[in-house]
Amino acid sequence: MTQRAHAKVNIFLKITAKRGDYHELCSRFVQVNDLYDEITFLPKDQPDSAFELEGNFSCRLKQNSIYKAYRLLLEQAPQKVADFFRHHRVKVNKNIPEFAGLGGGSSDAATFLNLTNEILDLRFAPDRLADLSSRIGADVPFFIYGYHSANVSGIGEIVESFEEEPIEIETFTPDIKCDTKAVYQTFREHFFQVCDQPFCDKLSAMKSKEILANYAPDQLNDLLPPALSLYPDLRPYFDKEEWFFSGSGSTLFRIKHG
């Protein structure tokens, strides 16, 4: 069985507080319909206990979000999960750029969790999977639910579906890899400012098209200034009109025309 793991963009991303080493946010996540990885479970040639993951990844196996998701499920249903992956390997057709603010690793982990839950009939409700998945990464719960559009808050664990007509997103990822941890650290050290709550509430109530039509990139994403300070080669891309910044970067996006 093959399942798509879609990318996302942040229509807006505002920081509302610090929580220990984490940042609380107010954000709108929107699924990118035509950009996705594909995850497939295939039979192994010979059964063995090693977890096999095939795909074009830049990290080691134990750092991979899918492996972390596997370990998470292994804690919850040891026998079923171990038996299944003794006989099956995971293949990922990787299309979502890494270090790009598109949530590719988080989407892969969520898709792996949902697919395993379905195939093994583990009967974990979405809320339980979302709660568990927050241990992997802040963006993972959004992808568990499969919403096209959602308002996301807390450190990513609060996901509320936002009803709006689907929008088609065009993305452009320059050959610049943004380190999420470094961008957030630079924000905290040099740019930290709590978002005005009424403004966050206003954005959360607006449709995505309306938001993008009425605000500039630096008004919508608090991580753009620290990203530009760390990666000045990004700056020329914002000379173009209608391009916005997703997550901690480096992807730019806009609504498709025509």
N, C-alpha and C positions, 0 to 999 in steps of 0.2 A: 504493500500500500504506500502511495506517495501523497504527501500533503504539502501545501504551500505555506511558507513562513514569510509573511509580507513585511516590508519596511514600514516605518512611520515617519512623519515629520511633526515638529512642534509648531503649531500655528502661533502660539505665544508661550513663553516660559519666563515666569516671574518668581523670584526668590522671596519667600515670605518670612523665613526664620531659620535659625540654626538649631540643629538637634544633635548635640555631640559633634562627631566628625561629619555628620550629614547635613544636608540643606533641605528644608521643607520648601515645597514649590506649589505654584498654581499654574497649570498648563493645560493646553488643548492638544491632545494627540489625535492625528488623523492618519488612517491607513493609506498607503500608496498602493493602488490597485495593480499596477503593471510592473512593480519591482518586488521580486520575492526570491528567496531560496527555496529549494525543493528537498524535502527530507523523505528518504525511503528506507524501509526495513527489508533486508535481503537475507536469504539463508546463507549461513556459513558453509564453506566447503567441508570443514571438520569441526564438530562441536568442541568448544573449550571455554574456560571461565573468563578469559580476557575480554574486556569491552573493546570492540573494534569500531573505529570511527574513520570514515574515508571522506576526505574533502580538502579543499585548498584553504587551510587555516594558517595564520601566522604565529599561533601560540602552541604550546605543548598540550598534550592530551589532558592532563590534570588541571590545566588552566581554562580549558574549553567550557563554555556554558552548557553544552549538551552533556558533557561528562559530569558536570556538577548536578545537572538535572537527573541523570541516571543514578548518581549516588544518593540523591534526595529520595527518589522512589525506592531505592534499595533499602533504605531505612524503614519505609512505610509498609512495604510488601516484599520482604526479602526473598521468599521462595519463588513466587510467581515471576518477579523481575529477573532474578538470577537465572532461572530456568529458561526464560524466553531469550535473554541475551547470550546465553550459552550457545544457542542455536542460530542466532541472528546477528547481523552486523548493521551498522547505520551508515548510509551513504548520503552525503549532502552535496547537491549541486549549488555552489555558492555564487550568487549574483549580486548580493548587497555588499557594497564596499565597506571595509572595516575602518574604524576610527573616523567615522563620517557623520555621526549624529543621527543615524537612521535606525538604530536599535536592532541591527542584524543579529547580534549574538543573543540578545534578549528574546527576539522573535523565534530564533532557532530553539532556544531552551523551552519556551512556552509550547511551541508546536510539538516538540519531542514529548513533553509531559502530556499534552492532550491526546496525541496519537497512541502513546503507550497506555494511557488510561482507558482509551476506547478499545484497543485490541485485546488487552489483558482483562477487560471488564473489571477494573479496579473499583469502579463506582464512586470515585472521588468527585464531589460536587465542585463546580467552578470556584465557589468561594473558598473552599478548602485548598484547592490547587493554587489559587492566587495567593493565599496566605503563606503556603509553603514556599511558593516560587519567589517571594520577596527576599528570601535568604540567598538567592542566586544573584539578583540585581534589581535595582529600583524600577526599571522599565518592564520587567517580565509580567507582572500582574495584568497590565493593559492587554498584552497579547493573549493571555489565557482566555479572556472573555470574548475575543474576536469582534469587538465593536469596530465599526467604521470610524466613529468619532466619539471621543470621550473627554470629559474634564477629569484631570488627574491632580491629586493633591497629597498632602502629607509628604512622605519621602518617596511616593510613587505607589503606595499600597491602597490609596483610596481612589477608586476608578468608578466614575459615574457616566453612563451612556448619555451622549448628547444627540438629540434628534435633529438632524438636518439632512438636506438632500446631499447625496454623495457628490464629492468634487473630485475632479481629475487633476492630479498633481504631476508637474514636470520637475525633475530633479537634475542637478548638475553638481558633480563632486570633483573639485580640482585635485590635482596630485599633491595634496597636503594632508598629512595625517595628524589630526588633533588628539592630544592626550587628554581624555576626560578628567582624570584626576588633577592634572596640572592646570587645566582651565578653571576648575572649581577652586583649587587652592589659590590661584591668582585672583579670582573673584573675591574670595574671603579676605585675602591680605590687602588688596588694593582697591577694590571696587564695591565692597559690601555696602548695600543699602536695602533696607526692607521695603518691599513693594507696598504702596498705599493700598489698603484692603478694599476700599470702594472701587478703585481702578481694577483690581483683580476680579471683583464681583461683576463689574461691568463687562469685562472681556469674557468672563465665563458664561454670560447670558447672551452674548452676540453670536451670530452665525459666522463661520470661518471666512466666507467670502467677504462679509461686511468688515470683519477685522482687518483683513489684508488690504481692503480698499481704503481704509481710513487711517492707518498707522504706518510709521516707518519701521524698518528692521530694528533699529536701536531702541525703539520704544517697546518692542514686543519681546525681545530676547535679552535678558540680563547677562547672558554669557557671551554676547557678541563683543563688548568692549575688552574683556580679558582675553578672548580668543584672538582678537586683532593685535593686542599687545604682545602676545606670545608668537603669533604667526603673521607678521606684517605682509607677507605675500598674499594674504587673503584680501587685503584692502582694495586692490583694483577691481575685484569682482563686484564690489558694491557701488561702483560707478554706473553699473547697469540698472535701469529702472525695473521695478517689480520683482526683484529677487529678494528672498528672505532667508534667514539663517536658522537651521534646524539643530536643536539640542546644543551640544558643545562643539558642533561642527565636525567636518568642514563643508558639509553639503549645503548648497543653496537650492531653494525651491520657489516655484510660483504656480499659479493656476494655469492649466493648459488653455490655450486660445485656439478657436477654430475646430 
